[in-house]
Each structure stands twice: as structure tokens, then as C-alpha cells.
């Protein structure tokens, strides 16, 4: 499976936003993420890094 956990970095600290993310969409200055259960979150920021092998998406302010 290729789901990833999404984290938000603020002031050097990572906070888990959503687990089992399978969709990432850019909407202006926001990132919309959705997991395999249909749960969605909208985050103000930009993608800092993605590692699908390590199942991690990092979003920064």
C-alpha cells in the first residue's frame, strides 16, 4: 500500500495531521489531503517533502 502520513512543520516541530493519506491536491496556497477513509483536511502551506517509500508527507507554513 502507498498511503502516507501527513505532518505539518511549525517552528521546527512536526505534528501529525492525517494518517493513511492517499490524495494530495494543491488549491492556491492551501494543500487538501484526503485519506483512504474519506476524511479530508485543508492545510495552509506548501509541500516541503514527500517520501512515499517512507510513507511521509511534510507540509510547512
Backbone bond lengths (Angstrom), bond angles and torsions (degrees), N, CA, C in turn:
res aa  C-N    CA-C-N  psi(-1)  N-CA   C-N-CA  omega(-1)  CA-C   N-CA-C  phi
1 X - - - 1.446 - - 1.517 108.86 -
2 X 1.318 115.86 149.70 1.466 120.64 -175.86 1.514 113.07 -114.48
3 X 1.305 118.82 22.59 1.452 119.52 176.92 1.523 109.06 -69.96
4 X 1.331 114.79 154.74 1.464 120.30 179.76 1.519 109.48 -134.19
5 X 1.295 116.32 157.43 1.456 121.39 172.18 1.514 107.94 -92.22
6 X 1.332 116.67 139.41 1.462 121.83 -179.94 1.529 109.24 -104.69
7 X 1.320 114.55 133.31 1.462 122.23 -179.19 1.516 109.66 -122.75
8 X 1.333 116.86 148.05 1.454 122.81 175.06 1.521 107.83 -112.20
9 X 1.326 116.19 129.47 1.466 120.94 179.92 1.513 108.92 -102.89
10 X 1.329 115.46 124.52 1.459 121.71 176.85 1.518 107.48 -139.87
11 X 1.318 115.51 126.09 1.463 121.95 -179.81 1.524 111.30 54.35
12 X 1.332 116.65 37.99 1.455 121.97 176.08 1.519 115.85 80.18
13 X 1.331 117.69 0.62 1.462 120.88 -179.53 1.527 110.43 -111.49
14 X 1.316 115.81 136.81 1.465 121.64 178.60 1.523 110.68 -93.10
15 X 1.334 114.54 136.51 1.461 121.06 177.03 1.527 107.56 -126.95
16 X 1.316 116.70 129.23 1.462 121.04 178.38 1.527 109.31 -66.43
17 X 1.334 115.88 127.24 1.469 120.99 178.42 1.518 110.76 -97.39
18 X 1.349 115.70 -49.30 1.455 120.28 -174.16 1.524 109.75 -156.84
19 X 1.313 116.22 138.91 1.467 121.88 178.21 1.522 109.90 -98.04
20 X 1.314 116.29 159.10 1.471 124.67 174.80 1.529 112.68 57.25
21 X 1.325 116.33 41.48 1.462 121.84 179.86 1.527 109.51 -71.39
22 X 1.343 115.08 133.03 1.461 119.02 175.83 1.522 112.65 -125.81
23 X 1.342 118.30 -7.08 1.465 121.64 177.27 1.524 109.52 -133.32
24 X 1.338 115.42 135.02 1.460 122.37 175.56 1.525 106.69 -133.63
25 X 1.336 116.55 124.95 1.455 120.94 179.97 1.515 110.01 -131.49
26 X 1.317 116.17 139.21 1.452 122.00 176.43 1.521 108.40 -90.79
27 X 1.326 116.13 128.12 1.465 121.11 178.01 1.526 107.79 -131.88
28 X 1.336 116.30 85.99 1.460 120.87 -177.16 1.513 110.10 68.44
29 X 1.328 116.85 -123.77 1.467 120.31 178.69 1.531 111.69 -96.98
30 X 1.334 115.82 19.85 1.458 121.91 177.84 1.527 109.62 -120.06
31 X 1.315 115.17 155.19 1.455 122.62 173.99 1.525 107.37 -117.05
32 X 1.316 116.18 125.10 1.466 121.51 176.77 1.520 107.21 -99.97
33 X 1.334 115.85 126.06 1.458 120.42 178.23 1.526 108.63 -122.17
34 X 1.326 115.08 146.00 1.467 120.95 -179.78 1.517 108.47 -139.70
35 X 1.334 115.41 138.35 1.467 118.07 179.71 1.527 111.18 -100.44
36 X 1.322 115.14 178.81 1.467 120.95 -175.18 1.529 112.79 -67.96
37 X 1.332 117.24 -11.49 1.464 121.89 -179.96 1.529 111.50 -97.22
38 X 1.358 117.12 1.21 1.458 121.33 179.36 1.511 114.25 89.23
39 X 1.323 118.34 -1.98 1.462 121.06 177.86 1.527 108.72 -71.74
40 X 1.345 116.52 134.54 1.456 121.48 -177.93 1.521 110.99 -122.80
41 X 1.338 115.09 149.18 1.461 121.01 173.87 1.518 107.78 -140.14
42 X 1.337 115.65 146.57 1.450 122.50 176.04 1.524 106.31 -115.40
43 X 1.323 116.23 126.13 1.463 121.67 -175.45 1.524 109.33 -123.35
44 X 1.323 116.91 131.64 1.463 121.16 175.27 1.522 108.12 -79.74
45 X 1.320 117.08 118.19 1.460 120.08 -179.80 1.510 111.75 157.86
46 X 1.326 114.96 -162.19 1.460 121.77 -179.70 1.520 108.50 -137.34
47 X 1.311 115.99 157.35 1.462 119.80 177.90 1.522 108.25 -73.94
48 X 1.298 115.66 122.41 1.461 121.73 178.30 1.524 110.39 -87.87
49 X 1.340 116.07 -42.45 1.461 120.11 177.49 1.526 109.66 -160.93
50 X 1.336 113.80 155.73 1.457 121.23 174.35 1.520 107.37 -137.80
51 X 1.310 115.96 132.40 1.448 121.35 174.40 1.519 107.15 -133.64
52 X 1.310 115.92 98.37 1.458 119.31 -177.80 1.518 112.10 -72.68
53 X 1.321 117.00 -25.59 1.467 120.53 175.43 1.524 109.53 -66.50
54 X 1.346 116.24 -38.35 1.472 120.83 179.76 1.526 112.17 -94.64
55 X 1.336 117.71 1.85 1.466 123.22 176.47 1.520 112.27 60.49
56 X 1.352 116.85 45.47 1.468 121.16 -177.17 1.527 110.95 -133.81
57 X 1.337 114.78 134.90 1.459 122.17 170.42 1.524 105.68 -124.54
58 X 1.318 116.64 126.09 1.464 120.72 -178.71 1.525 108.17 -115.59
59 X 1.325 115.47 124.68 1.463 122.90 -179.72 1.526 107.29 -114.48
60 X 1.352 115.76 134.56 1.464 121.26 -179.06 1.530 108.97 -117.99
61 X 1.337 115.57 161.32 1.466 121.16 177.74 1.504 110.95 -61.42
